[in-house]
């Protein structure tokens, strides 16, 4: 999704890590806005969401993430 955002990659990465850690039950250090609110002005094609999901699933498998968390 980095093509969509006009901010440094390091910031994007840090925001995504903090968001996912909180979403998966870890410490909530995410200080950004809710994705639905933050991205209303951005058109993201369905294909990009599908690609994002494929990468996320591959990352879960790579780190042997428990199935209940993956679900």
Helices and strands as residue ranges (DSSP letters): H 9-23, H 35-38, H 46-62, H 67-70
